[in-house]
Amino acid sequence: MQVVEALIRKGEMDWDNTVRAIAYFKNSSDFTLLNDYCKATGISFPHIKIEAHVCRDDLLFEIELDLLKNK
């Protein structure tokens, strides 16, 4: 999440610019971890969580975001 936030900030945006996000988890039992992280950091963004295959075996979580930058 820190890497994602750094990328968002590099684009001169914030979590509020998120228009869509999909959080992929290897195990649905980990869904609460994202909720807990967002609550602890004050982050809020539209997203869905799904249990699915992630791209690398060493990852338990991936997130895909679409952001819209206001001109």
PyMOL Python script that loads the backbone (N, CA, C, O; Angstrom):
from pymol import cmd

cmd.read_pdbstr("""\
ATOM      1  N   MET A   1       0.816  -1.184   0.000  1.00  0.00           N
ATOM      2  CA  MET A   1       0.000   0.000   0.000  1.00  0.00           C
ATOM      3  C   MET A   1       0.866   1.256   0.000  1.00  0.00           C
ATOM      4  O   MET A   1       0.490   2.276  -0.578  1.00  0.00           O
ATOM      5  N   GLN A   2       2.014   1.180   0.644  1.00  0.00           N
ATOM      6  CA  GLN A   2       2.907   2.337   0.635  1.00  0.00           C
ATOM      7  C   GLN A   2       3.462   2.588  -0.763  1.00  0.00           C
ATOM      8  O   GLN A   2       3.631   3.740  -1.163  1.00  0.00           O
ATOM      9  N   VAL A   3       3.744   1.535  -1.501  1.00  0.00           N
ATOM     10  CA  VAL A   3       4.220   1.682  -2.873  1.00  0.00           C
ATOM     11  C   VAL A   3       3.116   2.275  -3.744  1.00  0.00           C
ATOM     12  O   VAL A   3       3.369   3.166  -4.555  1.00  0.00           O
ATOM     13  N   VAL A   4       1.913   1.788  -3.576  1.00  0.00           N
ATOM     14  CA  VAL A   4       0.779   2.311  -4.349  1.00  0.00           C
ATOM     15  C   VAL A   4       0.583   3.793  -4.047  1.00  0.00           C
ATOM     16  O   VAL A   4       0.387   4.600  -4.956  1.00  0.00           O
ATOM     17  N   GLU A   5       0.636   4.141  -2.771  1.00  0.00           N
ATOM     18  CA  GLU A   5       0.473   5.548  -2.407  1.00  0.00           C
ATOM     19  C   GLU A   5       1.574   6.413  -3.009  1.00  0.00           C
ATOM     20  O   GLU A   5       1.311   7.531  -3.451  1.00  0.00           O
ATOM     21  N   ALA A   6       2.795   5.909  -3.029  1.00  0.00           N
ATOM     22  CA  ALA A   6       3.901   6.667  -3.633  1.00  0.00           C
ATOM     23  C   ALA A   6       3.642   6.890  -5.123  1.00  0.00           C
ATOM     24  O   ALA A   6       3.919   7.973  -5.640  1.00  0.00           O
ATOM     25  N   LEU A   7       3.123   5.894  -5.809  1.00  0.00           N
ATOM     26  CA  LEU A   7       2.811   6.039  -7.232  1.00  0.00           C
ATOM     27  C   LEU A   7       1.681   7.051  -7.449  1.00  0.00           C
ATOM     28  O   LEU A   7       1.724   7.858  -8.378  1.00  0.00           O
ATOM     29  N   ILE A   8       0.684   6.993  -6.588  1.00  0.00           N
ATOM     30  CA  ILE A   8      -0.424   7.948  -6.682  1.00  0.00           C
ATOM     31  C   ILE A   8       0.099   9.371  -6.505  1.00  0.00           C
ATOM     32  O   ILE A   8      -0.245  10.267  -7.276  1.00  0.00           O
ATOM     33  N   ARG A   9       0.918   9.568  -5.505  1.00  0.00           N
ATOM     34  CA  ARG A   9       1.464  10.906  -5.227  1.00  0.00           C
ATOM     35  C   ARG A   9       2.389  11.376  -6.347  1.00  0.00           C
ATOM     36  O   ARG A   9       2.440  12.564  -6.665  1.00  0.00           O
ATOM     37  N   LYS A  10       3.117  10.437  -6.940  1.00  0.00           N
ATOM     38  CA  LYS A  10       4.003  10.799  -8.058  1.00  0.00           C
ATOM     39  C   LYS A  10       3.181  11.371  -9.219  1.00  0.00           C
ATOM     40  O   LYS A  10       3.641  12.250  -9.948  1.00  0.00           O
ATOM     41  N   GLY A  11       1.982  10.866  -9.374  1.00  0.00           N
ATOM     42  CA  GLY A  11       1.074  11.385 -10.395  1.00  0.00           C
ATOM     43  C   GLY A  11       0.326  12.624  -9.943  1.00  0.00           C
ATOM     44  O   GLY A  11      -0.618  13.068 -10.596  1.00  0.00           O
ATOM     45  N   GLU A  12       0.759  13.183  -8.811  1.00  0.00           N
ATOM     46  CA  GLU A  12       0.153  14.384  -8.239  1.00  0.00           C
ATOM     47  C   GLU A  12      -1.338  14.196  -7.973  1.00  0.00           C
ATOM     48  O   GLU A  12      -2.158  15.073  -8.244  1.00  0.00           O
ATOM     49  N   MET A  13      -1.658  13.021  -7.434  1.00  0.00           N
ATOM     50  CA  MET A  13      -3.029  12.700  -7.075  1.00  0.00           C
ATOM     51  C   MET A  13      -3.055  12.174  -5.644  1.00  0.00           C
ATOM     52  O   MET A  13      -2.023  12.071  -4.980  1.00  0.00           O
ATOM     53  N   ASP A  14      -4.266  11.844  -5.187  1.00  0.00           N
ATOM     54  CA  ASP A  14      -4.476  11.307  -3.854  1.00  0.00           C
ATOM     55  C   ASP A  14      -5.495  10.175  -3.965  1.00  0.00           C
ATOM     56  O   ASP A  14      -6.057   9.940  -5.035  1.00  0.00           O
ATOM     57  N   TRP A  15      -5.726   9.486  -2.868  1.00  0.00           N
ATOM     58  CA  TRP A  15      -6.696   8.382  -2.869  1.00  0.00           C
ATOM     59  C   TRP A  15      -8.068   8.852  -3.321  1.00  0.00           C
ATOM     60  O   TRP A  15      -8.834   8.067  -3.881  1.00  0.00           O
ATOM     61  N   ASP A  16      -8.389  10.114  -3.090  1.00  0.00           N
ATOM     62  CA  ASP A  16      -9.690  10.670  -3.500  1.00  0.00           C
ATOM     63  C   ASP A  16      -9.873  10.665  -5.016  1.00  0.00           C
ATOM     64  O   ASP A  16     -10.999  10.769  -5.500  1.00  0.00           O
ATOM     65  N   ASN A  17      -8.786  10.547  -5.764  1.00  0.00           N
ATOM     66  CA  ASN A  17      -8.873  10.499  -7.217  1.00  0.00           C
ATOM     67  C   ASN A  17      -9.248   9.106  -7.734  1.00  0.00           C
ATOM     68  O   ASN A  17      -9.466   8.926  -8.932  1.00  0.00           O
ATOM     69  N   THR A  18      -9.320   8.134  -6.843  1.00  0.00           N
ATOM     70  CA  THR A  18      -9.658   6.765  -7.235  1.00  0.00           C
ATOM     71  C   THR A  18     -11.120   6.694  -7.652  1.00  0.00           C
ATOM     72  O   THR A  18     -12.012   7.110  -6.914  1.00  0.00           O
ATOM     73  N   VAL A  19     -11.349   6.160  -8.847  1.00  0.00           N
ATOM     74  CA  VAL A  19     -12.717   5.965  -9.322  1.00  0.00           C
ATOM     75  C   VAL A  19     -13.109   4.494  -9.329  1.00  0.00           C
ATOM     76  O   VAL A  19     -14.292   4.159  -9.398  1.00  0.00           O
ATOM     77  N   ARG A  20     -12.101   3.609  -9.256  1.00  0.00           N
ATOM     78  CA  ARG A  20     -12.372   2.179  -9.234  1.00  0.00           C
ATOM     79  C   ARG A  20     -11.142   1.469  -8.718  1.00  0.00           C
ATOM     80  O   ARG A  20     -10.016   1.842  -9.048  1.00  0.00           O
ATOM     81  N   ALA A  21     -11.352   0.452  -7.912  1.00  0.00           N
ATOM     82  CA  ALA A  21     -10.234  -0.363  -7.447  1.00  0.00           C
ATOM     83  C   ALA A  21     -10.705  -1.790  -7.214  1.00  0.00           C
ATOM     84  O   ALA A  21     -11.818  -2.027  -6.744  1.00  0.00           O
ATOM     85  N   ILE A  22      -9.843  -2.726  -7.549  1.00  0.00           N
ATOM     86  CA  ILE A  22     -10.080  -4.135  -7.262  1.00  0.00           C
ATOM     87  C   ILE A  22      -8.908  -4.636  -6.435  1.00  0.00           C
ATOM     88  O   ILE A  22      -7.751  -4.520  -6.838  1.00  0.00           O
ATOM     89  N   ALA A  23      -9.221  -5.189  -5.285  1.00  0.00           N
ATOM     90  CA  ALA A  23      -8.205  -5.773  -4.414  1.00  0.00           C
ATOM     91  C   ALA A  23      -8.307  -7.284  -4.535  1.00  0.00           C
ATOM     92  O   ALA A  23      -9.334  -7.879  -4.211  1.00  0.00           O
ATOM     93  N   TYR A  24      -7.238  -7.889  -5.001  1.00  0.00           N
ATOM     94  CA  TYR A  24      -7.178  -9.341  -5.198  1.00  0.00           C
ATOM     95  C   TYR A  24      -6.452  -9.970  -4.009  1.00  0.00           C
ATOM     96  O   TYR A  24      -5.340  -9.566  -3.667  1.00  0.00           O
ATOM     97  N   PHE A  25      -7.078 -10.946  -3.393  1.00  0.00           N
ATOM     98  CA  PHE A  25      -6.496 -11.651  -2.255  1.00  0.00           C
ATOM     99  C   PHE A  25      -6.433 -13.142  -2.569  1.00  0.00           C
ATOM    100  O   PHE A  25      -7.360 -13.698  -3.158  1.00  0.00           O
ATOM    101  N   LYS A  26      -5.348 -13.778  -2.176  1.00  0.00           N
ATOM    102  CA  LYS A  26      -5.281 -15.239  -2.320  1.00  0.00           C
ATOM    103  C   LYS A  26      -6.307 -15.910  -1.421  1.00  0.00           C
ATOM    104  O   LYS A  26      -6.876 -16.944  -1.767  1.00  0.00           O
ATOM    105  N   ASN A  27      -6.537 -15.296  -0.243  1.00  0.00           N
ATOM    106  CA  ASN A  27      -7.471 -15.869   0.732  1.00  0.00           C
ATOM    107  C   ASN A  27      -8.477 -14.810   1.169  1.00  0.00           C
ATOM    108  O   ASN A  27      -8.095 -13.734   1.627  1.00  0.00           O
ATOM    109  N   SER A  28      -9.744 -15.114   1.028  1.00  0.00           N
ATOM    110  CA  SER A  28     -10.779 -14.149   1.413  1.00  0.00           C
ATOM    111  C   SER A  28     -10.736 -13.836   2.904  1.00  0.00           C
ATOM    112  O   SER A  28     -11.240 -12.797   3.329  1.00  0.00           O
ATOM    113  N   SER A  29     -10.154 -14.702   3.690  1.00  0.00           N
ATOM    114  CA  SER A  29     -10.047 -14.443   5.135  1.00  0.00           C
ATOM    115  C   SER A  29      -9.163 -13.219   5.422  1.00  0.00           C
ATOM    116  O   SER A  29      -9.180 -12.696   6.536  1.00  0.00           O
ATOM    117  N   ASP A  30      -8.401 -12.767   4.435  1.00  0.00           N
ATOM    118  CA  ASP A  30      -7.539 -11.597   4.603  1.00  0.00           C
ATOM    119  C   ASP A  30      -8.219 -10.285   4.225  1.00  0.00           C
ATOM    120  O   ASP A  30      -7.602  -9.225   4.328  1.00  0.00           O
ATOM    121  N   PHE A  31      -9.468 -10.331   3.792  1.00  0.00           N
ATOM    122  CA  PHE A  31     -10.179  -9.114   3.399  1.00  0.00           C
ATOM    123  C   PHE A  31     -10.133  -8.052   4.496  1.00  0.00           C
ATOM    124  O   PHE A  31      -9.992  -6.863   4.209  1.00  0.00           O
ATOM    125  N   THR A  32     -10.249  -8.477   5.729  1.00  0.00           N
ATOM    126  CA  THR A  32     -10.289  -7.523   6.842  1.00  0.00           C
ATOM    127  C   THR A  32      -8.981  -6.756   6.985  1.00  0.00           C
ATOM    128  O   THR A  32      -8.972  -5.665   7.555  1.00  0.00           O
ATOM    129  N   LEU A  33      -7.881  -7.297   6.483  1.00  0.00           N
ATOM    130  CA  LEU A  33      -6.595  -6.599   6.586  1.00  0.00           C
ATOM    131  C   LEU A  33      -6.620  -5.277   5.838  1.00  0.00           C
ATOM    132  O   LEU A  33      -6.066  -4.284   6.311  1.00  0.00           O
ATOM    133  N   LEU A  34      -7.256  -5.254   4.677  1.00  0.00           N
ATOM    134  CA  LEU A  34      -7.361  -3.993   3.933  1.00  0.00           C
ATOM    135  C   LEU A  34      -8.276  -3.023   4.677  1.00  0.00           C
ATOM    136  O   LEU A  34      -7.978  -1.832   4.767  1.00  0.00           O
ATOM    137  N   ASN A  35      -9.385  -3.529   5.207  1.00  0.00           N
ATOM    138  CA  ASN A  35     -10.278  -2.671   5.989  1.00  0.00           C
ATOM    139  C   ASN A  35      -9.535  -2.051   7.165  1.00  0.00           C
ATOM    140  O   ASN A  35      -9.652  -0.853   7.422  1.00  0.00           O
ATOM    141  N   ASP A  36      -8.775  -2.870   7.873  1.00  0.00           N
ATOM    142  CA  ASP A  36      -8.031  -2.394   9.041  1.00  0.00           C
ATOM    143  C   ASP A  36      -6.982  -1.360   8.647  1.00  0.00           C
ATOM    144  O   ASP A  36      -6.812  -0.351   9.331  1.00  0.00           O
ATOM    145  N   TYR A  37      -6.282  -1.609   7.546  1.00  0.00           N
ATOM    146  CA  TYR A  37      -5.255  -0.668   7.072  1.00  0.00           C
ATOM    147  C   TYR A  37      -5.888   0.676   6.710  1.00  0.00           C
ATOM    148  O   TYR A  37      -5.386   1.731   7.097  1.00  0.00           O
ATOM    149  N   CYS A  38      -6.986   0.629   5.970  1.00  0.00           N
ATOM    150  CA  CYS A  38      -7.649   1.865   5.549  1.00  0.00           C
ATOM    151  C   CYS A  38      -8.156   2.641   6.763  1.00  0.00           C
ATOM    152  O   CYS A  38      -8.026   3.863   6.824  1.00  0.00           O
ATOM    153  N   LYS A  39      -8.723   1.939   7.709  1.00  0.00           N
ATOM    154  CA  LYS A  39      -9.216   2.608   8.916  1.00  0.00           C
ATOM    155  C   LYS A  39      -8.065   3.237   9.694  1.00  0.00           C
ATOM    156  O   LYS A  39      -8.188   4.367  10.166  1.00  0.00           O
ATOM    157  N   ALA A  40      -6.952   2.527   9.835  1.00  0.00           N
ATOM    158  CA  ALA A  40      -5.805   3.022  10.602  1.00  0.00           C
ATOM    159  C   ALA A  40      -5.133   4.217   9.940  1.00  0.00           C
ATOM    160  O   ALA A  40      -4.570   5.071  10.625  1.00  0.00           O
ATOM    161  N   THR A  41      -5.188   4.284   8.608  1.00  0.00           N
ATOM    162  CA  THR A  41      -4.508   5.356   7.883  1.00  0.00           C
ATOM    163  C   THR A  41      -5.455   6.452   7.409  1.00  0.00           C
ATOM    164  O   THR A  41      -5.010   7.462   6.864  1.00  0.00           O
ATOM    165  N   GLY A  42      -6.750   6.261   7.612  1.00  0.00           N
ATOM    166  CA  GLY A  42      -7.724   7.262   7.198  1.00  0.00           C
ATOM    167  C   GLY A  42      -7.977   7.288   5.697  1.00  0.00           C
ATOM    168  O   GLY A  42      -8.479   8.277   5.164  1.00  0.00           O
ATOM    169  N   ILE A  43      -7.628   6.202   5.021  1.00  0.00           N
ATOM    170  CA  ILE A  43      -7.821   6.118   3.569  1.00  0.00           C
ATOM    171  C   ILE A  43      -9.232   5.597   3.279  1.00  0.00           C
ATOM    172  O   ILE A  43      -9.721   4.674   3.930  1.00  0.00           O
ATOM    173  N   SER A  44      -9.862   6.211   2.293  1.00  0.00           N
ATOM    174  CA  SER A  44     -11.160   5.752   1.833  1.00  0.00           C
ATOM    175  C   SER A  44     -11.184   5.855   0.316  1.00  0.00           C
ATOM    176  O   SER A  44     -10.859   6.905  -0.239  1.00  0.00           O
ATOM    177  N   PHE A  45     -11.562   4.785  -0.352  1.00  0.00           N
ATOM    178  CA  PHE A  45     -11.641   4.793  -1.810  1.00  0.00           C
ATOM    179  C   PHE A  45     -12.604   3.688  -2.251  1.00  0.00           C
ATOM    180  O   PHE A  45     -12.738   2.677  -1.561  1.00  0.00           O
ATOM    181  N   PRO A  46     -13.276   3.871  -3.396  1.00  0.00           N
ATOM    182  CA  PRO A  46     -14.215   2.854  -3.871  1.00  0.00           C
ATOM    183  C   PRO A  46     -13.456   1.607  -4.336  1.00  0.00           C
ATOM    184  O   PRO A  46     -12.549   1.695  -5.164  1.00  0.00           O
ATOM    185  N   HIS A  47     -13.833   0.463  -3.802  1.00  0.00           N
ATOM    186  CA  HIS A  47     -13.143  -0.771  -4.183  1.00  0.00           C
ATOM    187  C   HIS A  47     -14.012  -1.985  -3.908  1.00  0.00           C
ATOM    188  O   HIS A  47     -14.973  -1.939  -3.140  1.00  0.00           O
ATOM    189  N   ILE A  48     -13.637  -3.065  -4.563  1.00  0.00           N
ATOM    190  CA  ILE A  48     -14.213  -4.369  -4.250  1.00  0.00           C
ATOM    191  C   ILE A  48     -13.057  -5.301  -3.919  1.00  0.00           C
ATOM    192  O   ILE A  48     -11.925  -5.094  -4.356  1.00  0.00           O
ATOM    193  N   LYS A  49     -13.358  -6.309  -3.157  1.00  0.00           N
ATOM    194  CA  LYS A  49     -12.367  -7.319  -2.785  1.00  0.00           C
ATOM    195  C   LYS A  49     -12.813  -8.650  -3.376  1.00  0.00           C
ATOM    196  O   LYS A  49     -13.986  -9.016  -3.300  1.00  0.00           O
ATOM    197  N   ILE A  50     -11.866  -9.367  -3.964  1.00  0.00           N
ATOM    198  CA  ILE A  50     -12.180 -10.695  -4.479  1.00  0.00           C
ATOM    199  C   ILE A  50     -11.066 -11.672  -4.115  1.00  0.00           C
ATOM    200  O   ILE A  50      -9.902 -11.294  -3.981  1.00  0.00           O
ATOM    201  N   GLU A  51     -11.447 -12.919  -3.963  1.00  0.00           N
ATOM    202  CA  GLU A  51     -10.473 -13.981  -3.776  1.00  0.00           C
ATOM    203  C   GLU A  51     -10.114 -14.492  -5.169  1.00  0.00           C
ATOM    204  O   GLU A  51     -10.981 -14.940  -5.920  1.00  0.00           O
ATOM    205  N   ALA A  52      -8.836 -14.420  -5.502  1.00  0.00           N
ATOM    206  CA  ALA A  52      -8.410 -14.771  -6.856  1.00  0.00           C
ATOM    207  C   ALA A  52      -6.917 -15.074  -6.880  1.00  0.00           C
ATOM    208  O   ALA A  52      -6.200 -14.826  -5.910  1.00  0.00           O
ATOM    209  N   HIS A  53      -6.475 -15.605  -7.988  1.00  0.00           N
ATOM    210  CA  HIS A  53      -5.051 -15.825  -8.214  1.00  0.00           C
ATOM    211  C   HIS A  53      -4.362 -14.466  -8.344  1.00  0.00           C
ATOM    212  O   HIS A  53      -4.889 -13.559  -8.989  1.00  0.00           O
ATOM    213  N   VAL A  54      -3.194 -14.329  -7.736  1.00  0.00           N
ATOM    214  CA  VAL A  54      -2.400 -13.122  -7.910  1.00  0.00           C
ATOM    215  C   VAL A  54      -1.194 -13.451  -8.773  1.00  0.00           C
ATOM    216  O   VAL A  54      -0.848 -14.622  -8.929  1.00  0.00           O
ATOM    217  N   CYS A  55      -0.547 -12.434  -9.337  1.00  0.00           N
ATOM    218  CA  CYS A  55       0.431 -12.661 -10.409  1.00  0.00           C
ATOM    219  C   CYS A  55       1.708 -13.370  -9.970  1.00  0.00           C
ATOM    220  O   CYS A  55       2.340 -14.051 -10.778  1.00  0.00           O
ATOM    221  N   ARG A  56       2.100 -13.220  -8.700  1.00  0.00           N
ATOM    222  CA  ARG A  56       3.339 -13.871  -8.260  1.00  0.00           C
ATOM    223  C   ARG A  56       3.060 -14.732  -7.045  1.00  0.00           C
ATOM    224  O   ARG A  56       2.260 -14.367  -6.183  1.00  0.00           O
ATOM    225  N   ASP A  57       3.717 -15.866  -6.981  1.00  0.00           N
ATOM    226  CA  ASP A  57       3.494 -16.803  -5.876  1.00  0.00           C
ATOM    227  C   ASP A  57       3.842 -16.226  -4.516  1.00  0.00           C
ATOM    228  O   ASP A  57       3.276 -16.646  -3.507  1.00  0.00           O
ATOM    229  N   ASP A  58       4.768 -15.267  -4.470  1.00  0.00           N
ATOM    230  CA  ASP A  58       5.183 -14.712  -3.178  1.00  0.00           C
ATOM    231  C   ASP A  58       4.262 -13.588  -2.694  1.00  0.00           C
ATOM    232  O   ASP A  58       4.483 -13.040  -1.614  1.00  0.00           O
ATOM    233  N   LEU A  59       3.245 -13.238  -3.466  1.00  0.00           N
ATOM    234  CA  LEU A  59       2.307 -12.187  -3.071  1.00  0.00           C
ATOM    235  C   LEU A  59       1.013 -12.791  -2.543  1.00  0.00           C
ATOM    236  O   LEU A  59       0.520 -13.785  -3.077  1.00  0.00           O
ATOM    237  N   LEU A  60       0.476 -12.197  -1.509  1.00  0.00           N
ATOM    238  CA  LEU A  60      -0.819 -12.604  -0.974  1.00  0.00           C
ATOM    239  C   LEU A  60      -1.919 -11.626  -1.372  1.00  0.00           C
ATOM    240  O   LEU A  60      -3.103 -11.885  -1.157  1.00  0.00           O
ATOM    241  N   PHE A  61      -1.508 -10.489  -1.959  1.00  0.00           N
ATOM    242  CA  PHE A  61      -2.435  -9.393  -2.233  1.00  0.00           C
ATOM    243  C   PHE A  61      -1.938  -8.590  -3.422  1.00  0.00           C
ATOM    244  O   PHE A  61      -0.737  -8.377  -3.586  1.00  0.00           O
ATOM    245  N   GLU A  62      -2.872  -8.151  -4.246  1.00  0.00           N
ATOM    246  CA  GLU A  62      -2.582  -7.195  -5.320  1.00  0.00           C
ATOM    247  C   GLU A  62      -3.732  -6.202  -5.357  1.00  0.00           C
ATOM    248  O   GLU A  62      -4.856  -6.519  -4.970  1.00  0.00           O
ATOM    249  N   ILE A  63      -3.437  -5.004  -5.824  1.00  0.00           N
ATOM    250  CA  ILE A  63      -4.507  -4.026  -5.972  1.00  0.00           C
ATOM    251  C   ILE A  63      -4.366  -3.321  -7.318  1.00  0.00           C
ATOM    252  O   ILE A  63      -3.266  -2.992  -7.761  1.00  0.00           O
ATOM    253  N   GLU A  64      -5.498  -3.105  -7.941  1.00  0.00           N
ATOM    254  CA  GLU A  64      -5.557  -2.438  -9.243  1.00  0.00           C
ATOM    255  C   GLU A  64      -6.427  -1.197  -9.055  1.00  0.00           C
ATOM    256  O   GLU A  64      -7.545  -1.279  -8.548  1.00  0.00           O
ATOM    257  N   LEU A  65      -5.899  -0.053  -9.468  1.00  0.00           N
ATOM    258  CA  LEU A  65      -6.609   1.210  -9.278  1.00  0.00           C
ATOM    259  C   LEU A  65      -6.781   1.950 -10.589  1.00  0.00           C
ATOM    260  O   LEU A  65      -5.899   1.936 -11.448  1.00  0.00           O
ATOM    261  N   ASP A  66      -7.928   2.595 -10.733  1.00  0.00           N
ATOM    262  CA  ASP A  66      -8.133   3.578 -11.793  1.00  0.00           C
ATOM    263  C   ASP A  66      -8.328   4.912 -11.083  1.00  0.00           C
ATOM    264  O   ASP A  66      -9.158   5.034 -10.182  1.00  0.00           O
ATOM    265  N   LEU A  67      -7.562   5.899 -11.496  1.00  0.00           N
ATOM    266  CA  LEU A  67      -7.668   7.236 -10.905  1.00  0.00           C
ATOM    267  C   LEU A  67      -7.984   8.236 -11.998  1.00  0.00           C
ATOM    268  O   LEU A  67      -7.603   8.055 -13.155  1.00  0.00           O
ATOM    269  N   LEU A  68      -8.669   9.272 -11.626  1.00  0.00           N
ATOM    270  CA  LEU A  68      -9.022  10.337 -12.558  1.00  0.00           C
ATOM    271  C   LEU A  68      -8.490  11.641 -11.986  1.00  0.00           C
ATOM    272  O   LEU A  68      -8.821  12.032 -10.867  1.00  0.00           O
ATOM    273  N   LYS A  69      -7.659  12.304 -12.779  1.00  0.00           N
ATOM    274  CA  LYS A  69      -7.057  13.552 -12.337  1.00  0.00           C
ATOM    275  C   LYS A  69      -7.878  14.722 -12.835  1.00  0.00           C
ATOM    276  O   LYS A  69      -8.110  14.867 -14.035  1.00  0.00           O
ATOM    277  N   ASN A  70      -8.312  15.549 -11.911  1.00  0.00           N
ATOM    278  CA  ASN A  70      -9.049  16.763 -12.270  1.00  0.00           C
ATOM    279  C   ASN A  70      -8.103  17.790 -12.838  1.00  0.00           C
ATOM    280  O   ASN A  70      -7.002  17.978 -12.322  1.00  0.00           O
ATOM    281  N   LYS A  71      -8.523  18.461 -13.900  1.00  0.00           N
ATOM    282  CA  LYS A  71      -7.666  19.477 -14.516  1.00  0.00           C
ATOM    283  C   LYS A  71      -7.865  20.808 -13.861  1.00  0.00           C
ATOM    284  O   LYS A  71      -7.227  21.788 -14.246  1.00  0.00           O
TER     285      LYS A  71
END
""", "prot")
cmd.dss("prot")
cmd.show_as("cartoon", "prot")
cmd.util.cbc("prot")
cmd.orient("prot")
